[in-house]
């Protein structure tokens, strides 16, 4: 059972000192109704249009089908449809995208990345005052978009994303100038794979990661029984530190769970070599802790 109930309030007009204090102490803030029902529906339609367009590009040879490397397992094992611009759709292992209609593909992909320039709706959302603006207010400086993902858990088969810290995937410093906004496009529940957090544990600093079904924190570093689920209605948003351990479980329900994830870094953040990053994103013994 969760030890802590998530703090979720209705979306404010602006970020307050109390919100900043919560972000500093707990590593996150969460709001319902960040997007209106109309904005949610527009995002769903845009996601569908982008997905259908990419699958049509696969049919015409404008996008390529890339298989997973030999020996890849679980979250690494599925094929990808990749466009000339680098936008990609990831499918679960065992799925043949060429056998899917665009409609079937839109219902069954697990992740879409780098799609923000593919549709005006997403171009506007990543600049939204209550998305980029709120995260900048929480972190304390203007934010620059770093990466976008659309995360979908199809009914009954949506796979787990194991415990990790987002910083483990990057090489940007300082670590606390990187943050994420996770936007629910469907009601996100415990049953269909809502976000789970280890509240406040961003303050522990980097935790050692390794590759299993995905990049994940070593199991002896955390206690999953301390997880706090963050259940959001469609249009709700979770803002969290790239040092906060988080996870989403498999979808065990008949309901699809879609979310948009926008990752940002502060204007003062800078990219460094993997070697330099490993000296900072490291545990107390000095050993690099990232997925690399």
C-alpha positions as CSV (number, residue, x, y, z in Angstrom):
1,X,0.0,0.0,0.0
2,X,1.3,3.5,-0.7
3,X,2.8,5.3,2.3
4,X,2.0,8.7,1.0
5,X,-1.0,10.2,-0.7
6,X,-0.1,12.3,-3.7
7,X,-0.7,16.0,-3.4
8,X,-2.9,17.1,-6.3
9,X,-4.8,20.3,-6.6
10,X,-6.8,22.1,-9.3
11,X,-4.6,24.0,-11.7
12,X,-3.7,27.5,-10.4
13,X,-3.3,30.6,-12.4
14,X,0.3,30.8,-11.4
15,X,3.0,29.0,-9.5
16,X,3.2,30.1,-5.8
17,X,6.0,30.1,-3.2
18,X,4.2,27.0,-1.7
19,X,4.4,25.2,-5.0
20,X,8.1,26.0,-5.3
21,X,8.7,24.8,-1.8
22,X,6.9,21.5,-2.5
23,X,8.9,21.0,-5.7
24,X,12.1,21.5,-3.7
25,X,11.1,19.2,-0.8
26,X,9.1,16.5,-2.6
27,X,10.5,16.7,-6.1
28,X,7.1,17.2,-7.8
29,X,3.8,19.1,-8.1
30,X,0.7,17.8,-9.7
31,X,-2.4,19.6,-10.9
32,X,-5.7,18.6,-12.4
33,X,-7.2,20.5,-15.3
34,X,-4.0,22.0,-16.7
35,X,-5.6,21.4,-20.1
36,X,-9.2,22.1,-20.9
37,X,-11.4,19.2,-22.3
38,X,-11.1,20.9,-25.7
39,X,-7.3,21.1,-25.5
40,X,-7.2,17.4,-24.5
41,X,-9.3,16.4,-27.4
42,X,-7.2,18.5,-29.8
43,X,-4.1,16.7,-28.5
44,X,-5.7,13.3,-29.0
45,X,-6.7,14.2,-32.5
46,X,-3.2,15.6,-33.3
47,X,-1.6,12.4,-31.9
48,X,-3.8,10.3,-34.1
49,X,-3.1,12.4,-37.2
50,X,0.7,12.2,-36.6
51,X,0.6,8.5,-36.1
52,X,-1.5,7.8,-39.2
53,X,0.8,10.1,-41.2
54,X,3.9,8.2,-40.1
55,X,2.3,4.8,-40.9
56,X,1.4,6.1,-44.4
57,X,5.0,7.2,-44.8
58,X,6.1,3.6,-44.0
59,X,3.8,2.3,-46.8
60,X,5.3,4.8,-49.3
61,X,8.9,4.3,-48.3
62,X,9.3,7.8,-46.7
63,X,9.7,6.1,-43.3
64,X,11.8,3.1,-42.5
65,X,11.1,0.0,-40.3
66,X,14.0,-0.6,-37.8
67,X,14.2,-3.8,-35.9
68,X,15.7,-4.1,-32.5
69,X,19.3,-5.2,-32.2
70,X,19.9,-8.9,-31.8
71,X,19.5,-10.1,-28.2
72,X,17.4,-7.1,-27.2
73,X,14.7,-7.9,-24.6
74,X,11.5,-6.4,-23.3
75,X,11.3,-2.6,-23.7
76,X,14.3,-2.7,-26.1
77,X,13.0,-5.5,-28.2
78,X,10.2,-3.9,-30.3
79,X,10.5,-2.5,-33.8
80,X,10.4,1.2,-34.7
81,X,9.0,3.2,-37.6
82,X,11.3,6.1,-38.1
83,X,10.7,9.1,-40.4
84,X,13.3,11.1,-42.3
85,X,13.0,13.8,-39.6
86,X,13.9,11.4,-36.8
87,X,10.4,11.1,-35.4
88,X,9.8,7.5,-34.4
89,X,7.0,5.2,-33.2
90,X,8.0,2.3,-30.9
91,X,6.0,-0.9,-30.7
92,X,5.9,-3.7,-28.2
93,X,8.0,-6.8,-29.0
94,X,6.4,-9.2,-31.4
95,X,4.4,-6.6,-33.2
96,X,4.8,-6.3,-37.0
97,X,4.0,-2.6,-37.9
98,X,3.6,-3.5,-41.6
99,X,0.7,-5.8,-40.7
100,X,-1.2,-2.9,-39.0
101,X,-3.5,-0.4,-40.5
102,X,-2.8,3.2,-39.4
103,X,-5.9,2.9,-37.1
104,X,-4.5,-0.3,-35.5
105,X,-1.1,1.2,-35.1
106,X,-2.5,4.2,-33.3
107,X,-4.2,1.9,-30.8
108,X,-1.1,-0.3,-30.2
109,X,2.1,1.7,-30.2
110,X,4.0,2.0,-26.9
111,X,5.9,5.3,-27.5
112,X,6.3,8.1,-30.0
113,X,9.2,10.5,-29.7
114,X,10.4,13.8,-31.1
115,X,7.0,14.6,-32.6
116,X,6.6,18.2,-31.4
117,X,7.3,19.8,-34.8
118,X,4.9,17.4,-36.6
119,X,1.7,19.2,-35.7
120,X,0.7,22.8,-34.7
121,X,-1.1,21.5,-31.6
122,X,2.2,20.1,-30.2
123,X,4.1,23.2,-31.3
124,X,1.8,25.3,-29.1
125,X,1.6,22.8,-26.2
126,X,5.4,22.7,-25.6
127,X,5.3,26.5,-25.3
128,X,2.1,26.6,-23.1
129,X,2.3,29.0,-20.2
130,X,1.0,26.3,-17.8
131,X,3.5,23.8,-19.1
132,X,6.9,25.3,-20.0
133,X,6.1,28.4,-18.0
134,X,5.1,26.5,-14.8
135,X,8.1,24.3,-14.9
136,X,10.4,27.3,-15.4
137,X,8.7,29.0,-12.3
138,X,9.3,25.8,-10.3
139,X,13.0,25.4,-11.3
140,X,13.7,29.1,-11.2
141,X,14.7,30.0,-14.8
142,X,13.5,29.9,-18.4
143,X,13.2,26.4,-19.8
144,X,14.3,25.1,-23.2
145,X,12.5,22.0,-24.7
146,X,14.9,19.0,-24.7
147,X,12.8,16.0,-25.8
148,X,9.2,14.9,-26.4
149,X,7.6,11.6,-26.0
150,X,4.0,10.3,-26.3
151,X,3.6,7.3,-24.0
152,X,0.8,4.9,-24.6
153,X,-0.2,1.8,-22.6
154,X,-2.5,-0.3,-24.7
155,X,-5.2,-2.2,-22.8
156,X,-3.9,-5.3,-21.0
157,X,-0.5,-5.2,-22.8
158,X,1.0,-1.8,-22.0
159,X,4.3,-2.8,-20.5
160,X,6.1,-1.5,-17.3
161,X,8.5,1.3,-17.3
162,X,10.8,0.4,-14.4
163,X,12.1,2.7,-11.7
164,X,14.6,5.3,-13.0
165,X,15.7,8.9,-12.8
166,X,15.5,10.9,-16.0
167,X,19.0,12.3,-15.5
168,X,20.3,8.8,-16.0
169,X,19.5,9.1,-19.7
170,X,21.1,12.5,-20.3
171,X,24.4,14.4,-19.9
172,X,23.2,17.9,-19.0
173,X,24.4,19.8,-15.9
174,X,23.4,21.0,-13.4
175,X,21.3,18.0,-12.6
176,X,18.5,20.1,-10.9
177,X,18.0,22.3,-14.0
178,X,16.3,19.4,-15.9
179,X,12.6,18.7,-15.4
180,X,9.6,17.0,-16.9
181,X,6.0,17.7,-17.5
182,X,3.8,14.5,-17.9
183,X,0.3,15.3,-19.3
184,X,-2.5,12.8,-19.0
185,X,-4.6,12.5,-22.2
186,X,-6.7,9.7,-20.6
187,X,-7.7,9.3,-17.0
188,X,-4.5,7.8,-15.5
189,X,-5.3,5.3,-12.8
190,X,-3.4,2.7,-10.7
191,X,-5.0,0.0,-12.9
192,X,-4.0,1.4,-16.3
193,X,-0.5,2.5,-15.4
194,X,-0.4,5.9,-13.8
195,X,2.8,7.5,-12.7
196,X,4.3,6.3,-9.4
197,X,6.9,8.4,-7.5
198,X,9.4,7.9,-4.6
199,X,8.4,11.2,-3.1
200,X,11.3,13.3,-1.8
201,X,14.0,10.8,-2.9
202,X,15.4,13.2,-5.5
203,X,17.3,14.6,-2.5
204,X,19.3,11.4,-2.3
205,X,21.1,12.4,-5.5
206,X,22.1,10.0,-8.3
207,X,21.3,6.3,-7.9
208,X,23.1,3.5,-9.7
209,X,21.3,2.3,-12.9
210,X,21.7,-0.8,-15.0
211,X,20.1,-2.4,-18.1
212,X,17.4,-5.1,-17.6
213,X,14.0,-4.8,-19.3
214,X,15.0,-1.1,-19.7
215,X,17.4,1.3,-17.9
216,X,16.5,1.0,-14.3
217,X,17.7,1.7,-10.8
218,X,19.5,-1.2,-9.0
219,X,16.8,-2.9,-6.9
220,X,18.7,-2.7,-3.6
221,X,18.8,1.1,-3.9
222,X,15.0,1.7,-3.5
223,X,12.0,0.3,-1.7
224,X,9.1,0.1,-4.1
225,X,6.6,-0.3,-1.3
226,X,7.1,3.4,-0.6
227,X,5.7,4.4,-4.0
228,X,3.1,7.1,-4.3
229,X,0.7,6.7,-7.3
230,X,-0.3,9.9,-8.9
231,X,-3.8,9.4,-10.4
232,X,-4.8,12.2,-12.8
233,X,-7.9,12.9,-14.8
234,X,-7.4,13.6,-18.5
235,X,-5.9,17.1,-18.8
236,X,-4.0,16.8,-15.5
237,X,-0.3,17.2,-15.3
238,X,2.6,16.1,-13.2
239,X,5.8,18.3,-13.0
240,X,8.8,16.6,-11.6
241,X,12.6,16.8,-11.1
242,X,14.8,14.7,-13.3
243,X,16.4,13.3,-10.1
244,X,13.1,12.0,-8.7
245,X,12.8,8.2,-9.0
246,X,9.6,7.2,-10.9
247,X,7.9,4.3,-12.6
248,X,4.8,3.3,-14.4
249,X,3.4,-0.3,-14.0
250,X,1.8,-2.4,-16.8
251,X,-1.7,-1.6,-17.9
252,X,-3.9,-4.4,-16.4
253,X,-7.2,-2.7,-17.4
254,X,-9.3,-2.6,-20.6
255,X,-8.7,1.2,-20.8
256,X,-6.0,2.8,-22.8
257,X,-3.6,5.2,-21.1
258,X,-2.0,7.9,-23.2
259,X,0.2,10.7,-21.9
260,X,2.4,13.4,-23.4
261,X,5.8,13.9,-21.8
262,X,7.8,17.1,-22.4
263,X,11.3,17.3,-21.0
264,X,13.0,20.6,-20.6
265,X,16.3,22.0,-19.3
266,X,17.2,25.4,-18.0
267,X,18.7,28.0,-20.3
268,X,21.8,27.9,-18.0
269,X,22.2,24.1,-18.3
270,X,24.9,22.8,-20.5
271,X,25.7,19.5,-22.2
272,X,29.0,17.8,-21.2
273,X,30.9,14.7,-22.3
274,X,29.7,11.3,-20.9
275,X,33.0,11.1,-18.9
276,X,32.4,14.5,-17.3
277,X,28.8,13.7,-16.6
278,X,29.8,10.4,-15.0
279,X,31.8,12.3,-12.4
280,X,28.7,14.3,-11.4
281,X,25.9,11.7,-11.9
282,X,27.6,9.3,-9.5
283,X,27.0,7.6,-6.2
284,X,29.1,8.3,-3.1
285,X,31.8,5.9,-4.1
286,X,32.4,7.9,-7.3
287,X,31.2,5.2,-9.7
288,X,29.1,6.7,-12.5
289,X,25.4,5.9,-12.0
290,X,23.8,6.6,-15.4
291,X,22.5,4.1,-18.0
292,X,25.6,4.7,-20.2
